[in-house]
Amino acid sequence: MPILKAMGMVVDGPLGIHPSLSILYAQVWSGKPTMSIDDQGLLSFNEKNISSGKIYLGDVAESAIRSLGSHRTPEVLEEPAYDEQKWKLVCKSNEMILKISSKPYWGFGLFSKCFLNELILEGPLSIRARCIHDIVAILGRNPWEPVRVRAFERKTKGSMLVHTKSWESLISYAKNEFLEMVEEQREKIRKLRGLEKENECLLDNAEIYLDEALMALSDRNIPAGERALSRASNSIIQSDPSTEVASANRDLLGD
């Protein structure tokens, strides 16, 4: 049966690059952490708030929720019955909606590695790509590589080739978008070179920060790369004679 019908289309299997949503499947390795469900159906770490029970959130879902950054408390859409690792939840940020389902795909769900997570992400493509990139970075492994290949393909209705392409296309999108931002900053530096001799040190620093940003990207650490990119941008702004910041610096030096 089709897993999703939305926006005039029926999706049956994994979906990577798309204008509005992505559907991905991931192999679960660990069932931890254990989360409580409070009386409003929301996830909680506080065991005193248990109303409906508890769920084993798992490493993939925990990483996916972390990748959203600032977000609302996840809401459980389908509470577990006899199996605390079988559930559905939704988590929302200002720009993204993330729906996660946990279900067994082999071995009758006896172990955590018998489970997969279905991730449905709705929102801007750049934000979805960034989330997927961060999930892989947090996990430190390729989540689309299953323990049981044939069972995974049957359950998800997608070949390993399609799964790999779906994940890697989003990861590449996030990387390329970041590289474009770095190149934009390098182009600004090239245009500012030689305009004012006293600002060359600032531009040199900006180049160093951009190199740090690329190193962070190679380590799959885009947040650290963004911090380095921000420092580079600040140095460029200070060295640009047309900006108010540069004018203020000149006035201070003149005093």
FILO-628052 format. One record per residue (C-alpha): residue number from 1; residue in one letter; x, y, z. Coordinates in steps of 0.001 Angstrom, whole numbers, always signed. Example, Ala and Ser with C-alpha at 12.3 -4.5 7.8 and 13.67 -1.06 7.14 Angstrom:
2
<atom 1, 'A', <+12300, -4500, +7800>>
<atom 2, 'S', <+13670, -1060, +7140>>
This chain:
255
<atom 1, 'M', <+0, +0, +0>>
<atom 2, 'P', <+1188, +3576, -664>>
<atom 3, 'I', <+2797, +5009, +2455>>
<atom 4, 'L', <+1903, +8619, +1774>>
<atom 5, 'K', <-536, +10572, -335>>
<atom 6, 'A', <+26, +14318, -182>>
<atom 7, 'M', <+113, +17376, -2378>>
<atom 8, 'G', <-1434, +15534, -5327>>
<atom 9, 'M', <+1083, +12684, -5371>>
<atom 10, 'V', <+1353, +9143, -4073>>
<atom 11, 'V', <+4725, +8058, -2696>>
<atom 12, 'D', <+5557, +4391, -2223>>
<atom 13, 'G', <+9143, +4009, -1056>>
<atom 14, 'P', <+12081, +6327, -306>>
<atom 15, 'L', <+12169, +9878, -1658>>
<atom 16, 'G', <+15187, +12179, -1422>>
<atom 17, 'I', <+15324, +15436, -3392>>
<atom 18, 'H', <+11829, +16892, -3772>>
<atom 19, 'P', <+10479, +20464, -3549>>
<atom 20, 'S', <+8376, +19873, -442>>
<atom 21, 'L', <+9100, +16582, +1348>>
<atom 22, 'S', <+11526, +13697, +1785>>
<atom 23, 'I', <+10894, +10120, +2942>>
<atom 24, 'L', <+13839, +8113, +4202>>
<atom 25, 'Y', <+14403, +4829, +5995>>
<atom 26, 'A', <+17082, +4110, +8570>>
<atom 27, 'Q', <+18461, +1082, +10358>>
<atom 28, 'V', <+18165, +1344, +14158>>
<atom 29, 'W', <+21160, +127, +16159>>
<atom 30, 'S', <+20160, +1048, +19693>>
<atom 31, 'G', <+16758, +1405, +21371>>
<atom 32, 'K', <+18037, +3939, +23893>>
<atom 33, 'P', <+17158, +6469, +25207>>
<atom 34, 'T', <+13952, +5475, +27002>>
<atom 35, 'M', <+11331, +8237, +27009>>
<atom 36, 'S', <+8167, +8703, +29063>>
<atom 37, 'I', <+4802, +9754, +27640>>
<atom 38, 'D', <+3034, +12394, +29742>>
<atom 39, 'D', <-722, +12915, +30144>>
<atom 40, 'Q', <-778, +15134, +27018>>
<atom 41, 'G', <+861, +12543, +24805>>
<atom 42, 'L', <+4193, +14383, +24760>>
<atom 43, 'L', <+7629, +12864, +25245>>
<atom 44, 'S', <+9321, +13481, +28573>>
<atom 45, 'F', <+12523, +12420, +30314>>
<atom 46, 'N', <+10751, +12729, +33669>>
<atom 47, 'E', <+9509, +9310, +34771>>
<atom 48, 'K', <+7069, +10965, +37186>>
<atom 49, 'N', <+5119, +12280, +34180>>
<atom 50, 'I', <+4342, +8811, +32841>>
<atom 51, 'S', <+679, +8529, +31880>>
<atom 52, 'S', <+391, +6197, +28905>>
<atom 53, 'G', <+3706, +4444, +29326>>
<atom 54, 'K', <+7113, +4733, +27738>>
<atom 55, 'I', <+8854, +4273, +24412>>
<atom 56, 'Y', <+12324, +3280, +23318>>
<atom 57, 'L', <+13201, +6272, +21184>>
<atom 58, 'G', <+16353, +4831, +19631>>
<atom 59, 'D', <+19539, +6318, +18213>>
<atom 60, 'V', <+18113, +7336, +14825>>
<atom 61, 'A', <+15064, +9153, +16171>>
<atom 62, 'E', <+17110, +10914, +18848>>
<atom 63, 'S', <+19574, +12116, +16190>>
<atom 64, 'A', <+16755, +13220, +13883>>
<atom 65, 'I', <+15103, +15292, +16602>>
<atom 66, 'R', <+18446, +16873, +17550>>
<atom 67, 'S', <+19031, +17790, +13906>>
<atom 68, 'L', <+15981, +20077, +13974>>
<atom 69, 'G', <+17679, +22467, +16380>>
<atom 70, 'S', <+15114, +24469, +18335>>
<atom 71, 'H', <+11798, +22567, +18241>>
<atom 72, 'R', <+8592, +21858, +20106>>
<atom 73, 'T', <+8249, +18856, +22376>>
<atom 74, 'P', <+7692, +15727, +20252>>
<atom 75, 'E', <+4117, +14414, +20274>>
<atom 76, 'V', <+3358, +10696, +20186>>
<atom 77, 'L', <+832, +9958, +17425>>
<atom 78, 'E', <+645, +6202, +17966>>
<atom 79, 'E', <+1549, +4899, +21390>>
<atom 80, 'P', <+3160, +1476, +21771>>
<atom 81, 'A', <+1031, -1468, +22826>>
<atom 82, 'Y', <+3083, -4474, +23888>>
<atom 83, 'D', <+6284, -3306, +22157>>
<atom 84, 'E', <+7806, -37, +23415>>
<atom 85, 'Q', <+9928, +259, +20263>>
<atom 86, 'K', <+6929, +329, +17906>>
<atom 87, 'W', <+5446, +3835, +17752>>
<atom 88, 'K', <+4812, +6993, +15695>>
<atom 89, 'L', <+5584, +10593, +16658>>
<atom 90, 'V', <+5804, +14080, +15193>>
<atom 91, 'C', <+8213, +16893, +16033>>
<atom 92, 'K', <+7901, +20440, +14705>>
<atom 93, 'S', <+10246, +23405, +14399>>
<atom 94, 'N', <+9522, +26808, +12902>>
<atom 95, 'E', <+10349, +25584, +9395>>
<atom 96, 'M', <+10103, +21801, +9524>>
<atom 97, 'I', <+7718, +18982, +10341>>
<atom 98, 'L', <+9386, +15667, +11137>>
<atom 99, 'K', <+7331, +12488, +11425>>
<atom 100, 'I', <+9036, +9318, +12641>>
<atom 101, 'S', <+7696, +5770, +12719>>
<atom 102, 'S', <+9484, +2892, +14402>>
<atom 103, 'K', <+8642, -609, +13191>>
<atom 104, 'P', <+10245, -4072, +13039>>
<atom 105, 'Y', <+11322, -5440, +9678>>
<atom 106, 'W', <+12905, -8786, +10617>>
<atom 107, 'G', <+13306, -11175, +13559>>
<atom 108, 'F', <+9869, -10383, +15051>>
<atom 109, 'G', <+11294, -7253, +16702>>
<atom 110, 'L', <+13165, -9212, +19369>>
<atom 111, 'F', <+16196, -6903, +19280>>
<atom 112, 'S', <+16747, -3185, +18673>>
<atom 113, 'K', <+18500, -3954, +15363>>
<atom 114, 'C', <+15321, -5655, +14136>>
<atom 115, 'F', <+13790, -2168, +13782>>
<atom 116, 'L', <+13864, +547, +11157>>
<atom 117, 'N', <+12710, +4152, +11333>>
<atom 118, 'E', <+10712, +5854, +8619>>
<atom 119, 'L', <+11483, +9578, +8489>>
<atom 120, 'I', <+9090, +11956, +6735>>
<atom 121, 'L', <+10399, +15516, +6518>>
<atom 122, 'E', <+8254, +18396, +5288>>
<atom 123, 'G', <+9716, +21854, +4734>>
<atom 124, 'P', <+12204, +23801, +2587>>
<atom 125, 'L', <+14648, +21589, +702>>
<atom 126, 'S', <+17723, +23324, +2131>>
<atom 127, 'I', <+16495, +22739, +5706>>
<atom 128, 'R', <+15642, +19101, +4993>>
<atom 129, 'A', <+19048, +18517, +3425>>
<atom 130, 'R', <+20784, +20110, +6394>>
<atom 131, 'C', <+18818, +17904, +8815>>
<atom 132, 'I', <+19727, +14740, +6926>>
<atom 133, 'H', <+23387, +15771, +6803>>
<atom 134, 'D', <+23358, +16361, +10568>>
<atom 135, 'I', <+21623, +13037, +11307>>
<atom 136, 'V', <+24399, +11127, +9556>>
<atom 137, 'A', <+27048, +13242, +11304>>
<atom 138, 'I', <+25512, +12635, +14744>>
<atom 139, 'L', <+25144, +8888, +14172>>
<atom 140, 'G', <+28626, +8526, +12708>>
<atom 141, 'R', <+27435, +5841, +10301>>
<atom 142, 'N', <+25351, +5376, +7167>>
<atom 143, 'P', <+21819, +4835, +8525>>
<atom 144, 'W', <+20540, +3516, +5190>>
<atom 145, 'E', <+22734, +406, +5484>>
<atom 146, 'P', <+20561, -2325, +7054>>
<atom 147, 'V', <+21319, -5461, +9019>>
<atom 148, 'R', <+19097, -7526, +6687>>
<atom 149, 'V', <+19169, -6139, +3150>>
<atom 150, 'R', <+16374, -8132, +1520>>
<atom 151, 'A', <+14000, -7728, +4458>>
<atom 152, 'F', <+14759, -3984, +4537>>
<atom 153, 'E', <+14046, -3652, +811>>
<atom 154, 'R', <+10758, -5574, +1099>>
<atom 155, 'K', <+9519, -3583, +4082>>
<atom 156, 'T', <+10441, -190, +2602>>
<atom 157, 'K', <+9591, -1019, -1038>>
<atom 158, 'G', <+12913, +376, -2203>>
<atom 159, 'S', <+16154, -1102, -3472>>
<atom 160, 'M', <+19427, -328, -1713>>
<atom 161, 'L', <+20417, +1728, -4749>>
<atom 162, 'V', <+17361, +3953, -4285>>
<atom 163, 'H', <+17883, +4210, -516>>
<atom 164, 'T', <+21521, +5204, -953>>
<atom 165, 'K', <+20681, +7757, -3648>>
<atom 166, 'S', <+17872, +9280, -1557>>
<atom 167, 'W', <+20115, +9870, +1459>>
<atom 168, 'E', <+23251, +10866, -420>>
<atom 169, 'S', <+21441, +13315, -2715>>
<atom 170, 'L', <+20289, +15321, +316>>
<atom 171, 'I', <+23703, +15129, +1960>>
<atom 172, 'S', <+25332, +16384, -1249>>
<atom 173, 'Y', <+22779, +19191, -1508>>
<atom 174, 'A', <+23658, +20410, +1992>>
<atom 175, 'K', <+27402, +20221, +1269>>
<atom 176, 'N', <+27120, +22037, -2056>>
<atom 177, 'E', <+25006, +24782, -512>>
<atom 178, 'F', <+27647, +25273, +2176>>
<atom 179, 'L', <+30454, +25320, -410>>
<atom 180, 'E', <+28579, +28004, -2337>>
<atom 181, 'M', <+28467, +30178, +787>>
<atom 182, 'V', <+32207, +29716, +1273>>
<atom 183, 'E', <+32895, +30644, -2351>>
<atom 184, 'E', <+30722, +33780, -2016>>
<atom 185, 'Q', <+32885, +34906, +887>>
<atom 186, 'R', <+36100, +34151, -1027>>
<atom 187, 'E', <+34836, +36247, -3927>>
<atom 188, 'K', <+34239, +39174, -1553>>
<atom 189, 'I', <+37798, +38804, -264>>
<atom 190, 'R', <+39192, +38858, -3808>>
<atom 191, 'K', <+37344, +42094, -4533>>
<atom 192, 'L', <+38607, +43755, -1341>>
<atom 193, 'R', <+42258, +42803, -1786>>
<atom 194, 'G', <+44459, +45835, -2327>>
<atom 195, 'L', <+41807, +48472, -1570>>
<atom 196, 'E', <+43201, +49429, +1838>>
<atom 197, 'K', <+46549, +48119, +3015>>
<atom 198, 'E', <+45671, +48251, +6705>>
<atom 199, 'N', <+42784, +45828, +6132>>
<atom 200, 'E', <+44866, +43042, +4606>>
<atom 201, 'C', <+45299, +41385, +8011>>
<atom 202, 'L', <+41525, +41177, +8420>>
<atom 203, 'L', <+41229, +39580, +5004>>
<atom 204, 'D', <+43975, +37095, +5867>>
<atom 205, 'N', <+42034, +36164, +8983>>
<atom 206, 'A', <+38895, +35721, +6908>>
<atom 207, 'E', <+40745, +33299, +4640>>
<atom 208, 'I', <+41849, +31299, +7672>>
<atom 209, 'Y', <+38281, +31140, +8963>>
<atom 210, 'L', <+37058, +29914, +5575>>
<atom 211, 'D', <+39676, +27169, +5621>>
<atom 212, 'E', <+38431, +26203, +9078>>
<atom 213, 'A', <+34882, +26107, +7720>>
<atom 214, 'L', <+35944, +23682, +4989>>
<atom 215, 'M', <+37743, +21500, +7503>>
<atom 216, 'A', <+34595, +21370, +9613>>
<atom 217, 'L', <+32584, +20378, +6544>>
<atom 218, 'S', <+35015, +17545, +5811>>
<atom 219, 'D', <+34324, +16332, +9368>>
<atom 220, 'R', <+30566, +16539, +8681>>
<atom 221, 'N', <+30305, +19288, +11293>>
<atom 222, 'I', <+28281, +21991, +9546>>
<atom 223, 'P', <+27419, +23837, +12816>>
<atom 224, 'A', <+31139, +24384, +13469>>
<atom 225, 'G', <+31557, +25333, +9822>>
<atom 226, 'E', <+28820, +27924, +10120>>
<atom 227, 'R', <+30516, +29448, +13159>>
<atom 228, 'A', <+33777, +29729, +11214>>
<atom 229, 'L', <+31876, +31166, +8259>>
<atom 230, 'S', <+30313, +33770, +10532>>
<atom 231, 'R', <+33750, +34817, +11833>>
<atom 232, 'A', <+34974, +35128, +8249>>
<atom 233, 'S', <+31973, +37270, +7349>>
<atom 234, 'N', <+32606, +39578, +10305>>
<atom 235, 'S', <+36242, +40068, +9259>>
<atom 236, 'I', <+35158, +40818, +5696>>
<atom 237, 'I', <+32593, +43373, +6862>>
<atom 238, 'Q', <+35199, +45102, +9021>>
<atom 239, 'S', <+37628, +45272, +6098>>
<atom 240, 'D', <+35100, +46624, +3587>>
<atom 241, 'P', <+35612, +50426, +3339>>
<atom 242, 'S', <+32019, +50884, +2189>>
<atom 243, 'T', <+30490, +49524, +5420>>
<atom 244, 'E', <+29568, +51501, +8514>>
<atom 245, 'V', <+31667, +49110, +10621>>
<atom 246, 'A', <+34813, +49948, +8677>>
<atom 247, 'S', <+34041, +53669, +8896>>
<atom 248, 'A', <+33585, +53422, +12655>>
<atom 249, 'N', <+36918, +51602, +12967>>
<atom 250, 'R', <+38660, +54345, +10994>>
<atom 251, 'D', <+37130, +57011, +13214>>
<atom 252, 'L', <+38328, +55206, +16328>>
<atom 253, 'L', <+41836, +54897, +14936>>
<atom 254, 'G', <+41774, +58540, +13965>>
<atom 255, 'D', <+40884, +59518, +17514>>
